[in-house]
Amino acid sequence: MLKIRRYLFFMIILVACENKTDDVKKFADPDNIYIEISKDIRLIHSELGQTSAIITAPLLYHYTKNENKMTFPEGLQIELYEHETLTAIINAGYGEKDESTKLVKASKGIKIINYKKEKMESEDLVWNESLSQVSIEGKVKISTPTDIIQGYGLISDDNFRNYKMSKITGIVNVEGDNIPK
């Protein structure tokens, strides 16, 4: 009688632990799995032993299955350095880095402050690490202590030392006889 009870008990356990095949496939599908999920990250990018960029973010998804990319769904901050000196800080509400093409795409309220204390604002930007270049295709607003300049499109070195804008409008302080004629 004891053997029958044990047998029935184990049969009930085995039947109760049954999973639906579709549920198991969803859980085990490698296309639906984030390979790495990291919180409160700090990535340091260096060249020739010198820090060139530091990326911090509250959340990172790192995919390696079909594409070698990282996404920052809760935003990120990029600190750019030249010869160990901070030259610019980029903040964005969302970011994506393709490690094979070395492109970082940022969106959702871009704010950039460069070494000259110029504040740049836009909705989207692309940072090409290989070319050391930043490009913005949409509206751009640059604020300095004395000027406010708006334009459409910007191309810059990745330290924001030299940049070019298109379709410029704004309020610019002009001193002395430097007024264009």
C-alpha positions as CSV (number, residue, x, y, z in Angstrom):
1,M,0.0,0.0,0.0
2,L,2.9,2.4,0.8
3,K,4.4,1.7,-2.6
4,I,1.2,2.6,-4.3
5,R,0.9,5.9,-2.4
6,R,4.4,6.8,-3.3
7,Y,3.8,5.9,-7.0
8,L,0.6,8.1,-7.1
9,F,2.4,10.9,-5.4
10,F,5.2,11.0,-7.9
11,M,2.8,10.7,-10.8
12,I,0.8,13.7,-9.6
13,I,4.1,15.7,-9.2
14,L,5.2,14.8,-12.7
15,V,1.8,15.7,-14.2
16,A,1.6,19.0,-12.3
17,C,5.0,20.1,-13.5
18,E,4.1,20.0,-17.2
19,N,5.0,23.1,-19.3
20,K,3.3,24.1,-22.5
21,T,5.7,23.8,-25.5
22,D,5.0,27.3,-26.7
23,D,5.8,28.8,-23.4
24,V,9.1,26.9,-23.2
25,K,10.0,28.0,-26.8
26,K,9.4,31.7,-26.0
27,F,11.5,31.5,-22.9
28,A,14.4,29.6,-24.6
29,D,14.3,31.4,-28.0
30,P,17.8,33.0,-28.4
31,D,16.4,35.8,-30.5
32,N,14.3,37.0,-27.6
33,I,17.1,36.9,-25.0
34,Y,19.3,39.8,-24.0
35,I,22.7,38.3,-23.8
36,E,23.8,40.8,-21.0
37,I,21.7,43.1,-18.9
38,S,23.8,45.5,-16.7
39,K,22.7,48.2,-14.3
40,D,24.6,51.3,-13.3
41,I,27.4,50.8,-15.9
42,R,30.6,52.8,-16.6
43,L,32.4,51.9,-19.8
44,I,35.9,53.4,-20.3
45,H,37.2,53.7,-23.9
46,S,40.9,54.3,-24.2
47,E,43.3,54.7,-27.0
48,L,47.1,54.2,-26.6
49,G,46.6,54.1,-22.8
50,Q,44.7,57.4,-22.6
51,T,41.0,57.7,-21.8
52,S,39.1,59.1,-24.8
53,A,35.6,58.5,-23.6
54,I,33.6,57.3,-20.5
55,I,30.0,56.1,-21.0
56,T,27.8,55.9,-17.9
57,A,24.2,54.6,-17.9
58,P,21.6,53.3,-15.5
59,L,20.8,50.3,-17.8
60,L,22.6,48.5,-20.6
61,Y,21.4,45.7,-22.9
62,H,24.3,44.0,-24.8
63,Y,23.3,41.9,-27.8
64,T,25.7,39.5,-29.4
65,K,23.5,36.9,-31.2
66,N,22.6,38.6,-34.5
67,E,24.3,42.0,-34.1
68,N,27.0,43.2,-31.9
69,K,25.3,46.2,-30.3
70,M,24.5,47.8,-27.0
71,T,21.4,49.8,-26.2
72,F,20.9,52.3,-23.3
73,P,17.1,52.4,-22.9
74,E,17.1,54.6,-19.9
75,G,19.6,57.2,-21.2
76,L,23.4,57.7,-21.1
77,Q,26.1,60.2,-20.5
78,I,29.2,60.3,-22.6
79,E,32.3,62.2,-21.4
80,L,34.8,62.9,-24.1
81,Y,38.5,63.4,-23.4
82,E,41.5,64.6,-25.3
83,H,44.9,64.0,-23.7
84,E,43.1,63.1,-20.4
85,T,41.3,66.5,-20.4
86,L,37.5,66.6,-20.4
87,T,36.4,68.4,-23.6
88,A,32.7,67.7,-23.8
89,I,29.8,65.9,-22.1
90,I,26.8,64.5,-24.0
91,N,23.6,63.5,-22.3
92,A,20.7,61.6,-24.0
93,G,17.5,59.9,-23.0
94,Y,18.3,56.9,-25.2
95,G,21.4,55.5,-26.9
96,E,22.6,52.7,-29.1
97,K,26.1,51.7,-29.9
98,D,26.9,49.4,-32.9
99,E,30.3,47.9,-32.0
100,S,31.0,46.6,-35.5
101,T,30.5,50.0,-37.2
102,K,31.7,52.1,-34.2
103,L,28.6,54.3,-34.4
104,V,26.8,55.7,-31.4
105,K,23.3,57.0,-32.0
106,A,21.7,59.1,-29.3
107,S,18.2,60.5,-29.1
108,K,15.5,61.9,-26.8
109,G,16.7,65.3,-25.7
110,I,20.4,65.6,-26.5
111,K,22.3,68.1,-24.4
112,I,26.0,68.7,-25.0
113,I,28.4,71.0,-23.1
114,N,31.8,71.6,-24.6
115,Y,35.1,72.9,-23.1
116,K,34.1,76.5,-24.1
117,K,30.9,76.1,-22.0
118,E,28.8,76.2,-25.1
119,K,25.5,74.3,-24.6
120,M,24.2,72.5,-27.7
121,E,20.7,70.9,-27.8
122,S,19.1,68.6,-30.3
123,E,16.9,65.6,-30.6
124,D,19.2,63.1,-32.3
125,L,22.9,62.8,-33.0
126,V,25.4,60.2,-34.4
127,W,28.9,59.9,-33.1
128,N,31.3,58.0,-35.4
129,E,34.1,56.9,-33.2
130,S,36.2,55.7,-36.2
131,L,36.1,59.2,-37.8
132,S,36.1,61.1,-34.5
133,Q,33.1,63.0,-35.8
134,V,29.6,63.9,-34.5
135,S,26.7,64.8,-36.8
136,I,23.3,66.1,-36.2
137,E,20.7,66.1,-39.0
138,G,17.9,68.0,-37.3
139,K,17.4,71.2,-35.4
140,V,20.3,72.4,-33.3
141,K,20.4,75.2,-30.7
142,I,23.7,76.5,-29.3
143,S,23.8,78.8,-26.3
144,T,26.8,80.7,-25.0
145,P,27.0,83.3,-22.3
146,T,26.4,86.0,-24.9
147,D,24.8,84.3,-27.9
148,I,21.9,82.0,-29.0
149,I,22.3,80.4,-32.4
150,Q,19.9,78.0,-34.0
151,G,20.4,76.0,-37.1
152,Y,19.6,72.8,-39.0
153,G,22.3,70.2,-39.1
154,L,25.7,70.2,-37.5
155,I,29.0,68.4,-38.2
156,S,31.8,68.5,-35.6
157,D,34.9,66.8,-34.4
158,D,34.0,64.6,-31.4
159,N,35.4,67.2,-28.9
160,F,33.2,70.0,-30.3
161,R,36.2,72.2,-30.9
162,N,35.3,72.9,-34.6
163,Y,31.8,72.6,-35.9
164,K,29.8,73.7,-38.9
165,M,26.0,74.4,-38.9
166,S,23.6,75.0,-41.8
167,K,20.6,77.4,-42.0
168,I,21.7,79.5,-39.1
169,T,19.6,82.1,-37.3
170,G,20.0,83.6,-33.9
171,I,21.0,86.4,-31.6
172,V,24.7,87.2,-31.7
173,N,26.6,89.9,-29.8
174,V,28.8,92.0,-32.0
175,E,31.3,94.4,-30.5
176,G,32.8,97.6,-31.9
177,D,33.2,98.0,-35.7
178,N,32.8,94.3,-36.4
179,I,29.3,94.7,-37.8
180,P,29.1,93.1,-41.3
181,K,28.2,95.6,-44.0
